[in-house]
């Protein structure tokens, strides 16, 4: 006797996608009047790639809901759709029902991961406040005395190892927030070099504007594009006059929350980042020089093979 596979469950797929750090949308029939080709509470899950689990009845209604779900995934904002399956419209699409239904399409987002690089005083407050705000925190420091459970009891994960060894073990997607507060400029640059190349929701680095500009210049020389650097929140945190580690943590987490809740919004007027008003002239001026240097290097490499 052949055993048929069990149909995929919408709720199980939601949990699996969230664990994988992926977004989706769920459409639910929330109100019904008259006859429809499905039932109230019917659900359909739409993944980022457009594939589906479940159904709300098929036909033109489902096709329109599918399209709306793609927009909901992109904007991360819910929508309510109303359908009137009048006799004429329903007949044209094979749905001779004549009822009405409302479909609520909501985004389902993975739990945000806050990767905190550095285990100092600011990191201790950051981890606590970010956890309270709904972020899953991970601590990374190459010193065991700073990256340990005693200092960070609320953290989901703690890594006491060299940063480059930890990078492959970390989530790097649209639900990931990297916060760079290591013990020095050199370590900050090591982490920022990695973070700038990842598809992260937020990258923030502590330090002065002068330090940020110098780090950015160095990374430009290494080939990191200006476009990728221009998304970095550095100096990070909102300008609220924060002084103590706790206040600084509040300012940074507030900036992270804004990115979480308003993914398509531009820079906030409270942002301190040197990129908030566009790329600094010092980096723009370096663009042609970097391109020329890259061309020269390529020409030298070709000549060496002859």
C-alpha positions in Angstrom: 0.0 0.0 0.0 1.4 3.3 -1.1 1.5 5.9 1.7 0.5 9.4 0.4 2.6 12.3 1.8 0.8 14.4 4.4 -0.3 17.8 3.1 2.0 20.6 4.2 0.5 22.5 7.2 0.4 26.3 7.0 1.4 26.7 10.6 4.3 24.3 10.4 5.5 26.2 7.3 5.3 29.5 9.1 7.5 28.2 11.9 10.0 26.7 9.4 10.3 29.9 7.4 10.8 32.0 10.6 13.5 29.7 11.8 15.2 30.1 8.4 15.0 33.9 8.6 12.6 34.2 5.7 9.5 36.3 5.2 6.1 35.2 4.0 2.5 36.4 4.0 -0.7 34.7 5.2 -4.1 35.4 3.7 -7.1 34.5 5.9 -10.8 34.7 5.0 -12.1 36.7 8.0 -15.6 37.5 7.0 -18.2 35.8 4.7 -21.7 36.7 3.5 -23.6 34.4 1.2 -22.1 31.6 -0.8 -18.4 31.4 -1.6 -16.1 28.7 -3.0 -14.3 28.3 0.4 -15.0 28.9 4.1 -14.4 31.5 6.8 -10.9 31.1 8.4 -9.5 29.4 5.3 -5.8 30.2 5.0 -3.2 30.5 2.3 0.6 31.1 2.8 2.6 32.8 0.1 6.4 32.6 0.2 8.9 35.2 -1.0 9.4 33.2 -4.2 5.6 33.2 -4.9 5.0 29.5 -4.1 2.0 28.8 -1.9 0.7 26.5 0.8 -3.1 26.1 1.3 -5.9 27.7 -0.6 -8.7 30.2 -0.1 -10.8 28.8 -2.9 -9.0 29.4 -6.2 -10.1 31.5 -9.1 -9.7 35.3 -9.6 -10.0 35.9 -5.9 -7.0 33.8 -5.1 -5.0 35.3 -7.9 -5.6 38.8 -6.6 -4.8 37.8 -3.1 -1.6 36.3 -4.3 -0.5 39.5 -6.0 -1.5 41.5 -2.9 0.6 39.1 -0.7 3.7 39.9 -2.8 3.2 43.6 -2.0 2.6 42.8 1.7 5.9 40.8 1.9 7.8 43.7 0.3 6.2 46.5 2.4 5.8 44.4 5.5 2.4 46.1 6.0 -1.0 44.2 6.2 -3.9 44.7 3.8 -7.6 44.0 3.9 -9.2 42.9 0.6 -12.9 42.8 -0.1 -14.5 40.7 -2.8 -18.1 40.7 -4.1 -18.6 37.5 -6.1 -21.6 38.9 -8.0 -23.4 36.5 -10.3 -22.0 38.0 -13.5 -18.4 38.4 -12.3 -18.4 35.0 -10.6 -19.8 33.2 -13.8 -17.0 34.6 -15.9 -14.4 33.0 -13.6 -16.2 29.8 -12.9 -17.3 30.8 -9.5 -21.1 30.8 -9.5 -21.5 31.9 -5.8 -22.8 35.4 -5.4 -21.4 35.9 -2.0 -19.0 38.4 -0.4 -15.8 37.8 1.5 -13.1 39.8 3.2 -9.5 38.5 3.1 -6.9 39.8 5.6 -3.3 39.5 4.3 -0.6 39.9 6.9 3.2 39.7 6.8 4.9 37.0 8.8 8.4 38.1 9.7 11.3 36.2 11.2 12.4 37.1 14.7 15.1 39.8 14.3 18.7 38.8 15.2 20.9 41.4 16.8 24.5 40.5 16.3 26.5 42.4 18.9 30.2 42.5 18.2 32.2 43.3 21.3 31.4 42.4 24.9 32.1 45.7 26.7 30.0 47.9 28.9 27.8 49.3 26.0 27.3 45.8 24.7 25.9 44.6 28.1 23.3 47.3 28.0 22.6 46.8 24.3 22.0 43.1 24.8 19.5 43.7 27.6 17.6 46.4 25.9 17.5 44.7 22.5 16.2 41.5 24.1 13.4 43.5 25.9 12.6 45.0 22.5 12.1 41.6 20.9 15.5 41.0 19.3 17.3 37.7 19.6 20.8 38.7 20.7 24.1 37.1 19.8 27.4 38.2 21.4 30.7 37.9 19.6 34.0 38.8 21.1 37.5 37.2 20.8 38.0 37.4 24.6 36.4 34.7 26.8 36.5 37.1 29.7 34.0 39.3 27.9 32.0 36.8 25.9 30.5 34.6 28.5 27.1 33.6 30.0 27.8 35.5 33.3 28.0 38.8 31.5 25.2 38.1 29.0 22.6 35.8 30.6 19.8 37.0 28.3 21.8 36.3 25.0 20.6 33.5 22.8 24.1 32.7 21.6 27.7 33.7 22.7 30.8 33.2 20.7 34.3 33.7 22.2 36.5 33.3 19.1 38.1 35.2 16.4 35.6 37.2 14.3 36.5 35.7 11.0 36.0 32.2 12.5 32.5 33.1 13.7 31.2 34.9 10.6 30.2 31.7 8.8 28.1 30.6 11.8 26.0 33.8 11.9 22.7 34.5 10.2 23.1 37.1 7.4 19.8 38.1 6.0 17.1 40.8 6.0 16.2 39.9 9.6 19.8 40.5 10.8 21.1 43.6 12.6 24.8 44.0 13.1 26.0 46.3 15.9 29.8 46.9 16.0 31.2 47.9 19.4 34.5 46.1 19.6 37.5 47.2 21.7 39.3 49.1 18.9 39.3 50.5 15.4 41.1 47.5 13.9 38.5 45.0 15.2 35.7 47.3 14.2 37.1 47.3 10.6 37.4 43.5 10.6 33.7 43.2 11.4 32.5 46.1 9.2 34.4 44.6 6.2 32.3 41.5 6.6 29.0 43.2 7.5 29.1 45.7 4.6 29.1 42.8 2.1 26.1 41.0 3.7 22.4 41.5 2.9 21.6 42.8 6.5 18.7 45.0 7.6 20.9 47.2 9.7 24.6 47.8 10.2 25.7 50.2 13.0 29.2 51.1 14.3 30.1 53.1 17.3 32.7 55.9 17.1 33.2 59.5 16.0 32.5 60.8 12.5 36.2 61.2 11.9 36.8 57.5 12.8 34.0 56.4 10.6 35.3 58.3 7.7 38.8 56.9 8.0 37.4 53.3 8.3 35.2 53.9 5.2 38.2 55.3 3.2 40.2 52.2 4.1 37.4 49.9 3.0 37.0 51.8 -0.2 40.7 51.2 -1.0 40.0 47.5 -0.4 37.3 47.5 -2.9 34.1 47.8 -0.8 31.6 49.8 -2.9 30.4 53.2 -1.9 26.8 52.0 -2.3 27.3 49.3 0.4 29.1 51.7 2.7 26.4 54.3 2.3 23.9 52.1 4.1 25.9 52.0 7.3 24.7 53.8 10.5 27.9 55.2 11.8 28.1 56.9 14.2 25.2 54.7 15.2 22.2 55.6 17.3 19.8 58.5 17.4 21.0 61.9 18.5 19.2 62.1 21.9 22.2 63.4 23.9 23.1 60.0 25.2 26.1 59.8 27.5 26.1 56.6 29.6 26.3 53.1 28.2 22.6 52.6 29.1 21.6 55.8 27.3 23.7 54.9 24.3 22.1 51.5 24.1 18.6 53.1 24.2 19.6 55.4 21.3 21.0 52.5 19.2 18.1 50.1 19.8 15.6 53.0 18.9 17.4 53.3 15.6 17.2 49.5 15.1 13.5 49.5 15.9 12.8 52.2 13.3 14.6 50.1 10.6 12.5 47.1 11.8 9.2 48.8 11.7 9.8 51.1 8.7 12.0 49.1 6.3 11.4 51.4 3.3 11.8 54.7 5.2 14.8 56.9 4.5 17.2 58.3 7.0 15.7 59.8 10.2 16.4 63.4 11.1 17.8 62.0 14.4 20.4 59.9 12.7 24.1 60.7 13.4 25.5 58.7 10.5 27.9 60.4 8.1 25.9 58.8 5.3 22.6 60.3 6.4 23.0 63.3 4.0 24.5 61.2 1.2 28.1 60.0 0.7 30.7 62.4 2.1 32.7 64.3 -0.5 35.9 62.7 0.8 34.6 59.3 -0.3 33.0 60.6 -3.5 36.4 62.1 -4.5 38.1 58.8 -3.8 35.8 57.0 -6.3 37.7 57.8 -9.5 41.1 57.2 -7.8 39.9 53.8 -6.6 38.7 52.9 -10.0 42.0 54.1 -11.6 44.0 52.1 -9.0 41.9 49.0 -9.8 42.5 49.4 -13.5 46.2 49.8 -13.0 46.4 46.7 -10.9 44.4 44.7 -13.5 46.8 45.9 -16.2 49.8 44.9 -14.2 48.4 41.5 -13.6 47.8 41.0 -17.3 51.4 42.2 -18.1 52.8 39.7 -15.6 51.2 36.8 -17.4 52.8 37.7 -20.7 
